[in-house]
Amino acid sequence: MACPSGFHGPRCQLLCDCTNGATCHHSTGLCSCPPGYQDTRCEKVCEQGRFGKDCAHSCDCDDDVPCEPVSGRCLCPPGRTGARCDIDCTANHYGPDCRHACECVHGAQCNPRNGRCTCLNGWIGSTCQEACGAVGCQLGPDGSQHLMQRKHSSGKGDGALGKH
C-alpha cells in the first residue's frame, strides 16, 4: 500500500526524514534525491564538478569553472562565455556569459570582466567620453588619467579636477 506523501512504514505511521524536495520510499523510508542533491537525507548539494540525479554526472566545463548542480550548465565567470565557458568575450562585451555591452568610446579598451574602460591618451571619463587635450591629462600612479587643474588669472583653481 502506498503511503501519503511524507510518511512511510507498515501503517504509514512514520514521518519521512528527507530534505530538499526528496521523496521517500513508502515502506523503507529511503530518500530518493532530486537532481543536484545527494546523501541519505538529500541534504548535500553535489560537490563541485558533479551534477544531476545522485550527482552521478561529471561537469564538462573549462578548467575550474563550476557547473549548476541540477542541470550541469557551466557557470561562466565574468569575461568568459560558451557552453564550456572556454571562449573569451568578444570586443565590446563583458561580464558573465559576455551578456553586457561595453559603452567605451574613442577607441578605449573595455575590460571583459567588469566593463571598465581604459582610455587612450587625451580622453577621460567613465566611458572615455571627455577630451582633455586642451587642458591636459596627467597619468596617476594607478594608471588612471586625471584632468589637470585649471588656474584662474588669480592663481586659484576652478575645481575642474577629476579622476577617471
N, C-alpha and C positions, 0 to 999 in steps of 0.2 A: 504494500500500500504506500502511496506517495504521501509525504507529509506537507503541510502548509509551508510556504517559504519561511526560512529562518528557524525551522525545527527539524529534529531527526530523532531516531530511536524506535524501539518496537511499538510504542504507543504515541510517537511524535511528541514526547514529553520533554525532550532535551533541546536546549537552545543551541543553535549553531554558533560557532566562535570564529567565523570568517570575517575578514575586513575587505575594504576597497571594492565592494560590489561583487565579491566572490559568492558562488553558490556552494551549498554543502550537500553531500550525498544523503538521501533520506534515511538510510539505515546506518551507515558508518560514521557520518558526520565529517568525513574528509572534505576539505575545501577544494574547489575547482577554481583556480585563479583566472581572472580576466587577463587579456594580453597586457604586458607591461609590469606584471607583479609576480612574485614568487614567495616561497616559504610555506610552512604548514598552514598558516593563517592568512596568507597572501598579504602580509604587511610590508614586505620589502619590495621596493621598485627594482627593476632589473639593474644589474651592475652596468657601468659604462661599457659600451661595446657590444651589449646584448639587447635583444628586444623580442616582443611577441609573446605568444602563449607559453607559459612556463619559462620565459626568457631563453627559449631554445635556439634562437637565430642570432647570427653574428651581424653586426652593422657593417656596411660597405662604404664607409666614409674615408676621406683622405686623412692621412696622418692621425692626429689625436682628436679629430673633430667628433664630438658626441652625437649620438642619434636619439631620436624621440623613442622612449621605451615601448610604446604601443605599436607604432607603425614602422619604425626603423628609419624614418625620414631623417636625413642628416641635418643638423642644426648649424648652419654656416655661421662662422664668426664674421664680424664686420670686415669688409674688403674681399670676401670670397663668395662664390656662387656655384651653381651646378648641382646635379643630383648627388655628387660625392663631395661637394664643396672644394673641388680641385681646380677651379677657374678663378683667376683674379678678376676684380671688377674692371670693366672697360672704362676708358677715359670718360669723364663727366658723370660717373655713377659712384655711389659709395654706400656703406652700411651693410647690415646683414642681408645676404642674398642680393646685394647691389641694387636694392629697390628704390633708393633715393637718388634724385638728380642733383648734380652739383650746380651751384649758382656762381661759380668763379667766372670772372670776365677778364678781358685784356690779356689773354694768354697765360693766366695764372694756373698753377698746378693744383689739382684737387686731391686731398688725402683720401684714399679709398676706404679707410676705416671710419673716419669721423666727418668727412666733408669739408674740413677747414682748408682755406685757400692759402697757397704760398705765392705771394705777389711777385711779379717781375719788378726790377728797379724802376722807380718813377711812379709806382702805384701803391696805394694803401687802402684800407677798409676791409670789412669782413668778407667782401666778395671782390676786393681789389678794384672797386668802382671809382675811387677818388684819385685824381692825378695830383702828384705833389712835386712835379718838376720845377714849377715856377718858384715855389717856396723852398723846396728841397726836402729830401728824405734822409734820415740818419738811421743806420743799421744799429739796432740794440744788441746787447750782449747775448740775448737769446735768439738772435737771427731775425727778430721782427723789425719792421720798419716803423720809425717814428716820424711824425710830421715835425720838422724843426720849428721852434717857437719864433713867431714873427715879432718884430720890435716896432713900436711906435716911434715917432720922432723924439718923444720924451725919453726913450730908452727903456720903457716898461713893456712887458709882454702883453699881448691882447688875449691870451688864453687859448690860442689856437695850437695846443699841443695835444697830440693823440698818439696812441699806440695801436698798431694793427698787425 
